[in-house]
Amino acid sequence: MSATTEKHASGADSSSGPRGLSILGSTRDPERVPAAVEAHNVSVWRDGNFVSQYVSSELQPAESLLLERYRADLSGHVLELGCGAGRLTGHLIGVGGSVHGIDVSSSMVTYCREHHPSGAFDVADLRDLSAEPAQSLDVVVATNNVLDILEDAERRRVLREIRRILKPGGLLWMSSHNRDFLPNLRSPTDISGRNVVRSAGKLALMPWRMYNRRRLLGLQRFEHDYAIVNDEAHHFRLLHYYISPASQERQLSEEGLDLIACLCSDGREVSARDSVADCVEMHYLARRPASDAT
């Protein structure tokens, strides 16, 4: 899944959004927003064929560092949520663990089965982990901001499910859009960049980009602890959950998981209390307490 975020200090006015992200079109029926956000995002990923855009083995600096640092954990039984085209999966397999990847996209799963035969892959929705026995996994990997396609209550419920299926002492490696980055998000009309060809492509697609923004604008939300934002991913076709490191640490704790590390995608290790406005994606490592056997 994709990445992109708001500098929204705790206690700031939640009625205003970041630059270029007016929320004047917010829905008049807030009870329907969460279901609509989730249904839209899942349908895009389930029905779209994005394999060619995700075929890669390139790692972020944070991913390279964490693969080495947590090699012992990753050599166990690993479940990867939203495996995509296996960008990280191949490296997880290389560590020596037993890797099971799931994705809602059948085309992604087919690609992974063909190119990573040492892993096991299934078409499945990360919102339903009921097939996984309690306390059966050493590691759950949820990178590429995959949990950010969910609305707040469902995202929290999935975190509780992850805790359930992790062994005591088991590890969660997840990444999420950083709310402190939100002022840096681009609008559909911003086509600036060093790559002239890419900028020309954005210019040609500007009407479509603006159409996508208009139809999703009313589903944006800016709450005290998180935001749901229509960002640039896939030309503004998606809505993503954004959360600050401090709020993510608190949320993990509330769902029974202890944060042990927080890194920017570029590899910088930071405190969850830090505001990191220049990094759109944060990586979080959390454990189910070793003493937690219930």
C-alpha positions in Angstrom: 0.0 0.0 0.0 1.1 3.5 -0.4 2.4 6.4 1.6 1.9 10.2 2.3 0.7 13.4 6.1 -0.2 16.7 8.7 1.7 18.7 11.2 -1.0 18.5 13.8 0.2 19.0 17.3 -1.7 17.4 20.1 -4.5 19.7 21.0 -4.4 21.7 17.7 -7.6 22.7 16.0 -8.9 19.5 14.4 -11.3 21.3 12.2 -8.6 22.4 9.8 -6.6 20.3 7.4 -3.1 20.7 5.9 -2.1 22.9 2.9 -4.3 22.1 -0.1 -6.6 19.8 1.8 -9.8 21.7 2.5 -12.4 19.8 4.5 -15.3 22.1 3.6 -16.8 19.2 1.7 -16.9 16.9 4.7 -19.8 14.5 4.8 -23.0 15.6 6.6 -23.4 12.0 7.8 -20.3 11.2 9.9 -21.8 7.8 10.9 -21.4 6.6 7.4 -17.8 7.9 6.8 -15.8 4.9 8.3 -17.6 2.2 6.3 -17.3 4.3 3.2 -13.6 4.9 3.6 -12.8 1.3 4.1 -15.1 0.0 1.4 -13.6 2.4 -1.1 -10.0 1.6 -0.3 -10.5 -2.2 -0.3 -12.3 -2.1 -3.6 -9.4 -0.2 -5.2 -6.8 -2.7 -4.0 -9.0 -5.8 -4.7 -10.1 -4.8 -8.2 -7.0 -2.9 -9.4 -4.0 -4.6 -11.0 -0.9 -2.8 -9.6 1.6 -5.6 -9.9 3.8 -3.8 -12.4 4.0 -0.7 -10.2 5.2 -2.8 -7.2 7.6 -5.2 -8.7 10.8 -4.4 -6.9 13.3 -5.8 -4.3 14.5 -2.4 -3.2 14.5 -1.8 0.5 14.2 1.4 2.5 17.1 2.1 4.8 14.9 1.4 7.8 13.9 -1.9 6.4 17.5 -3.0 5.8 18.4 -2.0 9.3 15.4 -3.8 10.9 15.8 -7.0 8.8 19.3 -7.3 10.3 18.5 -6.1 13.8 15.5 -8.5 14.2 16.9 -11.4 12.2 16.4 -13.9 15.1 12.7 -13.0 15.4 12.2 -13.1 11.6 13.7 -16.5 11.3 10.6 -17.9 12.9 6.9 -18.2 11.8 6.1 -14.9 10.0 2.8 -13.6 8.7 3.0 -10.7 6.2 -0.2 -8.7 5.8 -0.5 -7.1 2.3 2.4 -8.8 0.8 1.9 -7.0 -2.6 4.3 -8.1 -5.3 6.7 -9.4 -2.7 9.1 -6.5 -2.4 9.9 -7.2 1.2 8.7 -10.8 1.1 11.8 -12.1 -0.7 14.0 -10.5 2.0 11.9 -12.1 4.8 12.3 -15.5 3.1 16.0 -14.9 2.8 16.3 -14.4 6.6 15.3 -18.1 6.9 11.8 -17.9 8.4 8.6 -19.6 7.4 6.8 -16.8 5.6 3.0 -16.7 4.9 1.9 -13.7 2.8 -1.7 -12.6 2.3 -3.1 -9.9 0.1 -6.6 -8.9 -1.0 -5.4 -8.7 -4.7 -5.4 -12.0 -6.5 -2.9 -10.7 -9.1 -0.4 -9.8 -6.3 -0.8 -13.3 -4.8 -0.3 -15.0 -8.2 2.8 -13.0 -8.8 4.3 -13.9 -5.4 3.5 -17.6 -5.8 5.4 -17.6 -9.1 8.4 -15.5 -8.0 8.7 -16.6 -4.3 8.0 -20.3 -4.3 9.6 -20.8 -0.9 6.8 -18.8 0.7 3.1 -19.5 1.1 0.6 -17.0 -0.3 -3.2 -16.7 -0.1 -5.8 -14.2 -1.2 -7.2 -13.0 2.0 -8.4 -9.8 3.7 -6.2 -8.6 6.6 -9.4 -7.6 8.4 -10.2 -11.3 9.0 -7.3 -13.1 10.7 -9.6 -15.7 12.3 -7.9 -18.6 10.5 -4.7 -17.9 12.5 -4.6 -19.7 15.8 -4.1 -17.8 19.0 -0.4 -17.3 20.0 0.8 -19.1 16.8 3.1 -16.5 15.2 6.6 -15.2 16.0 6.2 -12.1 13.9 3.5 -10.2 12.1 4.7 -7.8 9.3 2.4 -5.0 8.3 4.6 -2.6 6.4 3.9 -0.5 3.3 1.4 1.3 5.5 -1.0 -1.5 4.9 -3.1 -0.9 8.0 -3.7 2.7 6.9 -6.4 1.7 4.5 -8.6 1.1 7.5 -10.7 3.5 9.5 -9.8 4.0 13.2 -12.0 1.5 15.0 -11.3 -1.3 12.5 -7.5 -0.5 12.6 -7.6 -0.9 16.3 -9.5 -4.1 16.1 -6.9 -5.6 13.7 -4.2 -4.6 16.1 -6.0 -6.5 18.8 -6.2 -9.5 16.5 -2.5 -9.2 15.8 -1.9 -9.3 19.5 -4.1 -12.4 19.8 -2.2 -14.4 17.1 1.3 -13.4 18.3 3.1 -15.6 20.8 4.0 -14.0 24.1 7.1 -12.0 23.3 6.1 -12.0 19.6 7.0 -9.0 17.3 4.8 -6.7 15.3 6.7 -4.7 12.5 4.4 -2.2 11.0 4.6 1.1 9.2 2.2 4.0 9.1 1.7 7.4 7.5 3.1 10.1 9.8 0.7 12.9 10.7 3.5 15.4 11.4 4.2 15.3 7.6 0.7 16.5 6.6 1.7 20.1 5.7 4.0 18.7 3.0 1.3 16.9 1.1 0.7 17.9 -2.5 -2.5 18.9 -4.1 -3.7 17.4 -7.4 -2.5 20.5 -9.3 1.0 20.3 -8.0 3.0 18.6 -10.7 6.5 19.9 -9.7 9.4 17.6 -9.5 12.8 16.8 -10.9 11.6 14.1 -13.3 10.3 16.0 -16.3 8.6 12.9 -17.8 6.7 12.2 -14.6 5.6 15.8 -14.3 4.3 15.7 -17.8 2.4 12.6 -17.0 0.8 14.3 -14.0 -0.1 17.2 -16.1 -1.9 14.9 -18.6 -3.7 13.2 -15.8 -4.6 16.4 -13.9 -8.3 16.3 -14.7 -8.5 12.7 -13.4 -6.5 13.6 -10.4 -8.8 16.5 -9.6 -11.9 14.3 -10.2 -10.5 11.7 -7.7 -9.9 14.5 -5.1 -13.4 16.0 -5.5 -15.2 12.7 -5.0 -13.2 11.7 -1.9 -12.9 15.1 -0.3 -16.0 14.6 1.8 -14.6 11.4 3.4 -11.6 13.1 4.9 -11.5 13.4 8.7 -9.2 15.3 11.1 -9.6 14.0 14.6 -7.6 14.6 17.8 -5.4 11.5 17.5 -5.5 10.8 13.8 -6.5 12.0 10.3 -7.9 10.2 7.3 -6.7 12.0 4.2 -7.0 11.7 0.4 -3.3 11.9 -0.5 -1.4 11.6 -3.8 -1.2 7.8 -3.8 -2.3 6.3 -7.2 -3.3 9.8 -8.4 -5.5 10.6 -5.4 -7.6 7.4 -5.6 -7.2 6.4 -2.0 -7.8 7.6 1.6 -5.1 6.9 4.2 -4.9 7.0 8.0 -2.2 9.3 9.4 -1.1 9.2 13.0 1.8 10.8 15.0 4.4 8.6 16.7 3.2 9.6 20.1 -0.4 8.7 19.3 0.7 5.4 17.7 2.7 4.4 20.8 -0.4 5.1 23.0 -2.7 3.2 20.6 -0.4 0.2 20.6 -0.3 0.2 24.4 -4.1 0.4 24.6 -4.2 -2.7 22.4 -1.8 -4.7 24.5 1.5 -4.2 22.6 4.6 -2.5 23.8 6.5 -0.1 21.4 10.2 -1.0 21.4 11.5 1.1 18.4 10.4 3.9 16.1 12.3 4.7 12.9 11.8 7.0 10.0 11.9 5.3 6.6 15.3 6.8 6.0 16.7 4.8 9.0 16.8 7.5 11.6 15.7 6.1 15.0 13.6 8.6 16.9 11.6 8.8 20.1 7.9 8.4 19.8 7.7 11.9 21.5 9.6 13.5 18.7 7.8 15.5 15.9 9.4 14.4 12.6 7.9 16.7 10.0 10.2 15.6 7.1 9.3 11.9 7.1 6.1 10.6 5.6 6.4 6.9 6.7 7.3 5.7 10.2 8.3 2.1 11.1 7.1 0.8 14.5 8.4 -2.3 16.3 6.2 -3.6 19.1 6.0 -6.7 21.2 3.3 -8.7 22.9 4.6 -8.8 26.5 6.4 -12.0 27.2 4.5 -12.4 30.4 1.1 -12.1 28.6 -0.2 -15.6 28.3 -3.9 -14.8 28.1 
